Amino acid sequence: MPIQFEPKKYIKDNSNDPIYKTVNYNFYFKSRILSGLLMSLGFIVLGTQVVLPLVFFKTQDEVSKPMRSSVLGLATGFSDFEFRELDEGKTSGTGTKEELPKFFTLSVPRLGIKDAIVETNSPNLSPETSLGHYDGSALPGSKGNAFIYGHSVLPWFYNPRNYRTIFSTLGDLKTGDEFQVKYMGEDLSYVVESKELLSPDKVDPLAGFKPAYLNESTITLMTCWPAGTKTNRLLVKAVLMEE
């Protein structure tokens, strides 16, 4: 009777082979879980530092400090900033002693600014809830030059109701454009006469641009320029229109 051989099946043992293991946990963690965590972290950073601030900057009239401190905020000009050059030579109590309104308003039709609040003789060099009127400069309607300053950011984020962005398009004003100031119940109209770009150290908020003997009432509007940067200062100079 012939001897029958039963064929044997060879099964390779992959238990110690890191490539052919059924589940290579180390490789799986590095290729799937770790990359997934890094991608999720990237989306979180993108959302909190770019997307969410973008929505706030475009839709809100006031922007919180955390939003201003985001990557997008720092890149577009929303970061905290003071007009430190206005503090040089500033003395307390230089303004007039007469009873003054705490605020007056400014409207600039070309820029879409309507009844923006200006703090009279403002001590604030970082005006976030109003524009600032420099303490010691002339008052609207009076002879001499009234100096008003405000913030700017990249023009794409311009919102005339947000005092962090209100002067972002100030450079769009042209010679002959008019704007209005309402001061102590009086409506005053000013016409733009010139613009000037200066380095911060050259700005003198108490300097007039008309000869004193003319007894004219003028206003200078100032902001950082180019909008969204702190490199220079744009000064728009206007003269009171005679009725």
Rosetta blueprint (number, residue, H / E / L):
1 M L
2 P L
3 I L
4 Q L
5 F L
6 E L
7 P L
8 K L
9 K L
10 Y L
11 I L
12 K L
13 D L
14 N L
15 S L
16 N L
17 D L
18 P L
19 I L
20 Y L
21 K L
22 T L
23 V L
24 N L
25 Y H
26 N H
27 F H
28 Y H
29 F H
30 K H
31 S H
32 R H
33 I H
34 L H
35 S H
36 G H
37 L H
38 L H
39 M H
40 S H
41 L H
42 G H
43 F H
44 I H
45 V H
46 L H
47 G H
48 T H
49 Q H
50 V H
51 V H
52 L H
53 P H
54 L H
55 V H
56 F H
57 F H
58 K H
59 T H
60 Q L
61 D L
62 E L
63 V L
64 S L
65 K H
66 P H
67 M H
68 R H
69 S L
70 S L
71 V H
72 L H
73 G H
74 L H
75 A H
76 T H
77 G L
78 F L
79 S L
80 D L
81 F L
82 E L
83 F L
84 R H
85 E H
86 L H
87 D H
88 E L
89 G L
90 K L
91 T L
92 S L
93 G L
94 T L
95 G L
96 T L
97 K L
98 E L
99 E L
100 L L
101 P L
102 K L
103 F E
104 F E
105 T E
106 L E
107 S E
108 V E
109 P H
110 R H
111 L H
112 G L
113 I E
114 K E
115 D E
116 A E
117 I E
118 V E
119 E E
120 T E
121 N E
122 S E
123 P L
124 N L
125 L L
126 S L
127 P L
128 E L
129 T L
130 S L
131 L E
132 G E
133 H E
134 Y E
135 D L
136 G L
137 S L
138 A L
139 L L
140 P L
141 G L
142 S L
143 K L
144 G E
145 N E
146 A E
147 F E
148 I E
149 Y E
150 G L
151 H L
152 S L
153 V L
154 L L
155 P H
156 W H
157 F H
158 Y L
159 N L
160 P L
161 R L
162 N L
163 Y L
164 R L
165 T L
166 I L
167 F L
168 S L
169 T L
170 L H
171 G H
172 D H
173 L L
174 K L
175 T L
176 G L
177 D L
178 E E
179 F E
180 Q E
181 V E
182 K E
183 Y E
184 M L
185 G L
186 E E
187 D E
188 L E
189 S E
190 Y E
191 V E
192 V E
193 E E
194 S E
195 K E
196 E E
197 L E
198 L E
199 S L
200 P H
201 D H
202 K H
203 V L
204 D L
205 P L
206 L L
207 A L
208 G L
209 F L
210 K L
211 P L
212 A H
213 Y H
214 L H
215 N L
216 E L
217 S E
218 T E
219 I E
220 T E
221 L E
222 M E
223 T E
224 C E
225 W E
226 P L
227 A L
228 G L
229 T L
230 K L
231 T L
232 N E
233 R E
234 L E
235 L E
236 V E
237 K E
238 A E
239 V E
240 L E
241 M L
242 E L
243 E L
